[in-house]
Amino acid sequence: MLPKKKWLPIACSVLTVQIVLEAFAAYRLIWLNMLPDKYVLAAVAVLAAMVLLSCLLLFAGLGHGPHRARKVRRIIACVLAAVMAVGSLAASLVMYKVDETVQTVTTTKTTLQAMVGVYVLKDDKAQSIQDAQNYSFGIMADYDQDNTTQAVKSIENELGSKIETVSRPSMTENAQALYDKSVQAVIMNEAYTSALTDTEQYADFSDKTRLLCEIPVEKTETIDASETGLSASSSGSDEKTELNQKAANSDITKDPFVVYISGSDTRSQMLDTSRSDVNILMAVNPQTRQILLLNTPRDYYIPNPAGDGQLDKLTHLGIYGIDVSMKGLADLYQEDVDYYGQINFTGFETLIDAIGGITVDSPQAFEANGYSFNEGPNTMDGAQALVFARERHSFSSGDNERGRNQMRVITAVIQKITGDSTNLLLHYNEVLDSLQGMFVTNLTSDDIASLVKMQIDDNRSWNVKSYAVTGTGGSEYTYSMPSMKAYVMYENKDMVQKGVDLIDKVMNGETLSDSDIG
């Protein structure tokens, strides 16, 4: 046994480390502000009690009492102090990562990435952008000028010389110019090229061309928390977007709100501007614990706010930014849309894997992409859920059933997260990793903390109902593709009005039943 003058500094050092790390953990817990006050107080009390216990075991009686008993007591105190120190450090790291992820997805400086591609014909001899230095490049004159300009500058910086560009109005004229060999390459935002393949004339674009290189274009937007949300209003050529102040002045744990859920049509590892394949308005009443998921088909033919109200496919609105999609839906349903949450398909898949998979009830059996889905409950991992949510060719109602399946998947995710908190804690690291870079929202960090705190405090279940509007198919010119007709879905006004009525019921505190949806 060490003499008093030797063991005392060691004991004091061990105790100091314990106190410092426990104090830091308590600070992180209070700073995170995601636990109800009663749990925070309980955690702080436990930490304080452990410090007190360590002190008693180390110093109570000092040199008095049997030699062996003092030795055992001090060893126990050192072990306890080490365990509490390591545990406090681990907890602090967890809370730091939670805070970092929340700050990332709610940051006021959100960097969105547009991927601009350089395309050549499939059999072109160029294998790199350097091989295309003397090519003529087709660019769009009337669309996406900022991204195109930045991409051209990036190419010129890479080559160290100017390149020849030939302007044509839109994506279709540029695609035809490449087909006709009027230009040797085209520079086009990949979001536009994915829209191009929706057309009958250029459905083979991916087969006839080759992506020579990709240029990431970053765009930093400042999101003011006082200007979150968009109000429904008529669109005019000189009319600016009317910003809704309600979201900034409301209590998200008490006041009902509407969130636009956008599924970005991209598999890149970074969220970028692109078509939105998932377009769901989620009306939430935190008092009644009522959620309504309202799906609008991607081909719905509605005014495009970016085009001064010219008609376009809903999916194309996402090319111009999530605020444009948000505004388009706000106008369609004449409802204030307070927040948005956008996730790309990679993030969607990894999130479901992170929470340990989901169980989705399918109304019919079908096969898609090598997976078989049974009628009734299906347990799915991320890859299966993604296929389930994207499939439309197996159904007679096509995109309409796909929209309903997307809402089934979202419902399953909500139920898994809110109904299995232990599983969520065990997989917190994977969940947080799945969100970084692939999810963005204009909910503030305080909003998210308040919602988490509310759910932990009472752990009440949510009543989730879903409704999908449909319409009739047709062929029309669109703002994004003015030179050729594309498949569109005309609005069913009665169904849209029912969607409006359902949102109003949620906002007014009513609880929805199956008969309300049917």
C-alpha positions in Angstrom: 0.0 0.0 0.0 1.4 3.4 -0.9 2.2 5.8 1.9 -0.3 8.7 2.4 2.0 11.2 0.8 2.2 9.1 -2.4 -1.3 7.9 -2.8 -3.0 11.2 -2.0 -1.7 13.0 -5.2 -2.7 10.0 -7.3 -6.2 9.9 -5.7 -6.6 13.7 -6.2 -5.6 13.4 -9.9 -8.0 10.5 -10.5 -10.8 12.4 -8.8 -10.0 15.6 -10.7 -10.2 13.8 -14.1 -13.6 12.4 -13.0 -14.9 15.8 -11.9 -13.7 17.6 -15.1 -15.2 15.0 -17.5 -18.5 14.7 -15.6 -18.8 18.5 -15.6 -18.1 18.6 -19.3 -20.8 15.9 -19.9 -23.3 17.9 -17.8 -22.5 21.0 -19.8 -22.9 19.2 -23.1 -26.2 17.7 -21.9 -27.6 21.1 -20.9 -26.3 22.7 -24.1 -27.8 20.1 -26.3 -31.2 20.8 -24.8 -32.9 17.7 -26.1 -33.9 16.1 -22.8 -36.8 17.2 -20.6 -35.7 19.1 -17.5 -36.5 16.3 -15.2 -34.1 13.9 -17.0 -31.4 16.6 -17.1 -31.7 17.2 -13.4 -31.7 13.4 -12.7 -28.6 13.0 -14.8 -26.8 15.8 -13.1 -27.7 14.5 -9.7 -26.3 11.1 -10.6 -23.1 12.6 -11.8 -22.8 14.6 -8.6 -23.6 11.6 -6.5 -20.8 9.6 -8.2 -18.3 12.3 -7.5 -19.4 12.4 -3.8 -19.1 8.6 -3.6 -15.6 8.6 -5.1 -14.6 11.3 -2.5 -16.0 9.2 0.4 -14.3 6.0 -0.8 -10.9 7.8 -1.3 -10.8 10.1 1.7 -13.3 9.0 4.3 -11.3 8.2 7.4 -8.0 8.8 5.6 -5.5 6.7 7.5 -7.9 5.2 10.0 -9.3 1.7 9.9 -7.9 -1.6 8.8 -5.1 -1.4 6.3 -6.7 -3.9 3.9 -10.1 -2.2 4.0 -8.6 1.1 3.1 -6.7 -0.4 0.2 -9.8 -2.1 -1.2 -11.9 1.1 -0.8 -9.3 3.2 -2.7 -9.1 0.6 -5.5 -12.9 0.7 -5.8 -12.8 4.5 -5.8 -10.2 4.6 -8.6 -12.1 2.1 -10.7 -15.4 4.0 -10.2 -13.7 7.3 -11.0 -12.2 5.7 -14.2 -15.5 4.2 -15.3 -17.4 7.5 -14.7 -14.7 9.5 -16.5 -14.7 7.2 -19.6 -18.5 7.1 -19.6 -18.8 10.8 -19.3 -16.3 11.3 -22.1 -18.2 8.8 -24.3 -21.5 10.5 -23.6 -20.0 13.9 -24.4 -18.8 12.6 -27.7 -22.2 11.3 -28.5 -23.9 14.6 -27.6 -21.3 16.5 -29.6 -22.0 14.4 -32.7 -25.8 14.9 -32.3 -25.3 18.6 -32.0 -22.9 18.6 -35.0 -25.4 16.7 -37.2 -28.3 18.9 -36.2 -26.2 22.0 -36.9 -25.2 20.6 -40.3 -28.7 19.8 -41.5 -30.2 23.0 -40.1 -27.3 25.3 -40.9 -28.1 28.9 -41.9 -25.4 28.5 -44.6 -26.5 25.6 -46.7 -24.3 24.5 -49.5 -26.3 22.8 -52.3 -24.4 21.2 -55.1 -25.4 21.1 -58.7 -23.7 18.5 -60.8 -23.0 19.7 -64.3 -22.1 17.1 -66.8 -20.1 17.2 -70.1 -21.7 14.8 -72.5 -20.3 13.4 -75.8 -21.6 10.7 -78.1 -21.0 7.2 -77.0 -18.4 6.4 -79.7 -16.5 9.8 -79.3 -12.8 9.3 -79.1 -12.3 11.8 -76.2 -11.7 10.0 -72.8 -11.1 13.1 -70.7 -11.9 16.8 -70.8 -8.3 17.4 -71.9 -9.0 15.4 -75.1 -12.0 17.7 -75.8 -10.0 21.0 -75.5 -10.7 22.0 -79.1 -14.3 20.8 -79.2 -17.3 23.1 -79.5 -19.6 22.8 -76.5 -23.4 23.3 -76.6 -24.9 25.2 -73.7 -28.4 26.3 -72.8 -29.1 30.0 -73.2 -32.4 30.3 -71.5 -32.0 28.0 -68.5 -29.6 27.3 -65.6 -27.2 30.1 -66.7 -25.4 30.5 -63.4 -24.5 26.9 -63.0 -23.5 26.6 -66.7 -21.3 29.7 -66.4 -19.5 28.4 -63.4 -19.0 25.0 -65.1 -17.5 26.7 -68.2 -15.1 28.6 -66.0 -14.1 25.5 -64.2 -13.4 23.7 -67.5 -11.4 26.6 -68.8 -9.4 26.7 -65.6 -8.7 23.0 -65.9 -7.6 23.3 -69.5 -5.8 26.7 -69.1 -7.5 28.1 -72.2 -10.9 29.3 -73.4 -13.4 26.9 -74.9 -15.8 27.4 -77.8 -19.5 27.5 -76.6 -22.6 27.5 -78.8 -25.8 28.6 -77.2 -29.2 27.1 -77.9 -32.4 27.8 -76.0 -33.1 24.6 -74.0 -32.0 21.1 -73.3 -33.8 19.5 -76.2 -32.1 21.7 -78.8 -28.7 20.9 -77.3 -29.4 17.2 -77.3 -30.4 17.4 -80.9 -27.3 19.4 -81.8 -25.2 16.6 -80.2 -27.1 13.9 -82.1 -26.6 15.9 -85.3 -22.9 16.5 -84.5 -23.4 20.2 -84.8 -21.5 20.4 -81.6 -19.1 17.8 -80.2 -20.1 18.0 -76.6 -22.8 19.6 -74.5 -22.5 21.1 -71.0 -25.7 20.5 -69.0 -26.9 20.2 -65.4 -27.5 16.5 -64.8 -30.9 17.4 -63.4 -31.9 18.5 -66.8 -30.5 15.5 -68.6 -32.5 13.2 -66.3 -35.6 15.2 -67.3 -34.6 14.8 -70.9 -34.9 11.0 -70.7 -38.6 11.4 -69.8 -39.3 12.4 -73.3 -40.1 10.0 -76.1 -37.6 11.6 -78.6 -34.7 11.6 -76.1 -35.4 8.6 -74.0 -32.3 7.0 -75.4 -30.0 9.9 -74.4 -28.2 7.9 -71.8 -27.6 5.1 -74.3 -26.5 7.3 -77.2 -24.2 9.6 -75.1 -21.4 9.2 -72.5 -20.6 11.3 -69.5 -17.1 12.7 -70.1 -16.7 14.4 -66.8 -18.7 16.0 -63.9 -18.2 19.5 -62.5 -19.6 20.1 -59.0 -21.0 23.6 -58.7 -21.5 24.8 -55.1 -24.1 27.4 -54.2 -24.3 28.8 -50.7 -27.7 30.1 -49.6 -28.3 32.1 -46.4 -31.5 30.9 -44.8 -32.9 33.4 -42.3 -34.9 31.6 -39.6 -37.4 34.5 -39.6 -38.1 33.8 -43.3 -38.8 30.1 -43.2 -41.9 28.9 -45.0 -43.9 30.0 -48.0 -47.4 31.2 -48.2 -49.8 30.4 -50.9 -50.3 33.3 -53.3 -50.9 33.8 -57.0 -47.8 33.9 -59.2 -47.1 36.9 -61.4 -44.2 37.9 -63.6 -43.1 40.8 -61.3 -44.2 39.3 -58.1 -41.6 38.1 -55.6 -42.1 35.1 -53.4 -44.2 36.0 -50.3 -42.4 34.7 -47.2 -44.4 33.4 -44.3 -43.5 34.7 -40.9 -45.6 32.3 -38.9 -42.9 29.6 -38.6 -40.5 32.0 -36.9 -43.0 33.1 -34.3 -44.7 29.8 -33.4 -44.1 27.1 -30.8 -43.4 23.9 -32.9 -44.5 21.7 -30.0 -47.9 23.3 -29.8 -48.8 25.0 -33.1 -49.7 22.9 -36.2 -47.4 23.2 -39.2 -46.8 21.9 -42.7 -43.6 20.4 -43.9 -42.7 19.8 -47.6 -40.9 16.4 -47.9 -38.8 16.3 -51.1 -37.1 13.2 -52.4 -34.2 14.4 -54.5 -33.7 12.4 -57.7 -30.0 11.7 -57.2 -27.8 9.0 -55.9 -24.7 11.1 -55.3 -23.1 11.3 -51.9 -24.0 15.0 -51.6 -27.4 16.6 -51.8 -27.8 18.6 -55.0 -30.4 20.4 -56.8 -32.4 18.1 -59.1 -35.8 16.9 -60.0 -38.0 16.0 -57.0 -39.4 12.5 -57.4 -41.1 12.6 -54.0 -43.4 15.5 -53.3 -45.3 15.1 -50.0 -46.9 17.7 -47.8 -46.8 16.6 -44.2 -49.4 18.4 -42.0 -48.5 18.0 -38.3 -50.5 18.8 -35.2 -48.3 18.2 -32.2 -51.1 18.7 -29.7 -53.4 16.0 -31.2 -50.4 13.9 -32.4 -52.0 13.8 -35.9 -49.9 13.6 -39.1 -51.3 13.7 -42.6 -49.1 12.8 -45.5 -50.5 14.3 -48.7 -48.8 13.0 -51.9 -48.9 14.9 -55.3 -47.8 12.9 -58.4 -44.5 14.0 -59.9 -46.1 14.7 -63.3 -48.8 17.0 -62.0 -49.2 19.9 -64.4 -49.0 23.1 -62.3 -47.7 26.7 -62.6 -43.9 26.9 -62.2 -43.0 29.9 -59.9 -39.6 30.1 -61.5 -41.2 30.5 -64.9 -43.6 33.3 -64.0 -46.4 30.8 -63.6 -46.0 29.0 -66.9 -47.2 25.4 -66.6 -44.7 22.7 -65.9 -44.4 19.2 -64.4 -44.1 19.2 -60.6 -40.9 17.1 -60.7 -39.2 19.8 -62.9 -39.8 22.5 -60.2 -37.0 20.9 -58.1 -34.4 21.8 -60.8 -34.8 25.4 -59.9 -34.5 24.9 -56.1 -36.5 23.4 -53.3 -38.1 26.8 -52.6 -39.7 26.6 -56.1 -41.2 23.2 -55.4 -42.4 24.4 -52.0 -44.0 27.5 -53.5 -45.7 25.5 -56.3 -47.3 23.2 -53.8 -48.3 26.0 -51.5 -50.1 27.6 -54.4 -51.8 24.4 -55.5 -53.3 23.7 -52.1 -53.6 27.3 -51.0 -51.9 26.4 -47.7 -48.9 27.9 -45.9 -45.9 25.5 -46.1 -43.8 26.3 -43.1 -40.8 24.0 -43.5 -39.1 21.6 -45.8 -37.0 18.5 -45.5 -35.1 17.2 -48.5 -33.3 13.8 -48.6 -31.7 12.2 -51.6 -32.0 8.5 -52.4 -28.6 7.6 -51.0 -29.6 9.2 -47.7 -33.0 7.5 -47.8 -31.4 4.1 -48.1 -28.7 4.5 -45.5 -31.2 6.0 -43.0 -33.4 2.9 -43.1 -30.4 0.7 -42.7 -29.3 2.8 -39.7 -32.6 2.3 -37.9 -32.5 -1.4 -38.4 -34.9 -1.7 -41.3 -38.7 -1.1 -41.5 -41.9 -3.2 -41.9 -44.2 -2.0 -44.6 -47.7 -3.3 -45.5 -48.0 -3.8 -49.2 -51.6 -4.0 -50.7 -50.4 -6.3 -53.5 -47.5 -8.6 -54.4 -45.0 -7.6 -57.0 -41.4 -8.0 -58.1 -39.0 -5.2 -59.0 -35.2 -5.0 -59.5 -34.7 -8.6 -58.3 -36.7 -8.1 -55.1 -40.1 -9.8 -54.4 -42.7 -8.1 -52.2 -45.6 -10.0 -50.7 -49.1 -8.8 -50.1 -49.2 -7.8 -46.5 -46.3 -7.0 -44.1 -42.8 -6.9 -45.6 -39.6 -6.4 -43.5 -37.2 -4.4 -45.6 -33.7 -3.0 -45.5 -32.7 0.2 -47.1 -32.1 -1.2 -50.6 -35.4 -3.0 -50.6 -37.3 0.0 -49.3 -35.8 2.2 -52.0 -37.0 -0.2 -54.7 -40.4 -0.5 -53.1 -40.7 3.3 -53.0 -39.5 3.9 -56.6 -41.4 1.1 -58.4 -44.3 2.2 -60.7 -44.3 -0.1 -63.7 -45.7 -3.0 -61.7 -49.0 -1.2 -61.0 -51.9 -0.4 -63.3 -52.1 3.1 -61.6 -48.4 3.6 -62.1 -47.1 6.8 -60.5 -50.1 7.1 -58.3 -49.4 3.8 -56.5 -45.8 4.7 -56.3 -46.8 7.8 -54.4 -48.9 5.8 -52.0 -46.0 3.4 -51.4 -43.7 6.3 -50.7 -46.0 7.4 -48.0 -46.2 3.9 -46.6 -42.5 3.8 -46.3 -42.4 7.3 -44.6 -45.1 6.1 -42.2 -43.0 3.0 -41.4 -39.9 5.2 -40.7 -41.9 7.5 -38.4 -43.3 4.6 -36.5 -39.9 2.9 -36.2 -38.2 6.1 -34.9 -41.0 7.1 -32.5 -41.8 3.6 -31.3 -38.4 2.1 -30.7 -36.2 4.6 -28.9 -33.9 1.9 -27.6 -33.1 0.7 -31.1 -32.5 4.3 -32.1 -30.1 4.9 -29.3 -28.1 1.8 -30.1 -27.7 2.9 -33.8 -27.4 6.6 -33.1 -24.0 6.8 -34.9 -25.3 5.2 -38.1 -28.4 7.4 -38.1 -26.4 10.6 -37.7 -23.9 9.5 -40.4 -26.8 8.8 -42.8 -28.1 12.4 -42.4 -24.9 14.4 -42.9 -24.5 15.6 -46.5 -27.7 13.9 -47.7 -30.5 15.7 -45.7 -31.2 19.3 -45.3 -34.1 21.2 -43.6 -35.0 24.8 -42.7 -36.2 23.6 -39.3 -33.9 25.3 -36.8 -31.8 23.4 -34.3 -34.0 24.7 -31.6 -37.1 23.4 -33.4 -35.6 19.9 -33.6 -34.5 20.0 -30.0 -38.0 21.0 -28.9 -39.6 18.1 -30.9 -37.2 15.5 -29.6 -37.7 16.8 -26.0 -41.5 16.7 -26.4 -41.4 13.1 -27.7 -39.1 11.9 -25.0 -41.2 13.6 -22.3 -44.5 11.9 -23.0 -43.6 9.2 -25.6 -47.1 9.4 -27.1 -47.8 7.6 -30.4 -48.8 9.5 -33.5 -51.8 8.9 -35.7 -50.5 8.9 -39.3 -52.9 9.0 -42.2 -52.1 9.4 -45.9 -53.9 10.6 -48.9 -52.8 10.8 -52.5 -54.3 13.0 -55.2 -54.4 11.7 -58.8 -55.4 13.0 -62.2 -55.6 12.2 -65.8 -52.7 11.8 -68.2 -52.0 13.9 -71.2 -49.3 15.4 -73.3 -48.3 19.1 -73.1 -45.5 21.6 -73.7 -43.9 22.6 -70.4 -41.9 25.6 -69.2 -38.7 23.4 -68.8 -39.1 21.7 -72.1 -40.9 24.2 -74.4 -40.0 22.7 -77.8 -41.6 19.3 -77.4 -44.5 17.8 -75.6 -44.0 15.6 -72.5 -46.3 13.4 -70.5 -48.2 15.3 -67.8 -51.0 14.7 -65.3 -53.9 17.1 -65.3 -55.1 18.2 -61.9 -58.2 16.6 -60.4 -59.7 19.6 -58.7 -62.0 17.6 -56.4 -59.1 15.5 -55.1 -57.0 18.6 -54.6 -59.8 20.2 -52.7 -60.1 17.1 -50.5 -56.4 17.4 -49.8 -57.0 21.0 -48.7 -59.9 19.9 -46.5 -57.8 17.2 -44.8 -55.0 19.6 -44.1 -57.5 22.1 -42.6 -58.8 19.4 -40.3 -55.3 18.6 -39.0 -54.6 22.3 -38.5 -57.9 22.7 -36.7 -57.1 19.9 -34.2 -59.4 17.2 -35.6 -58.3 13.6 -35.5 -58.5 11.8 -38.9 -60.1 8.4 -39.3 -60.0 6.0 -42.2 -63.4 7.3 -43.3 -62.0 10.8 -43.6 -59.4 9.4 -46.1 -61.6 7.0 -48.0 
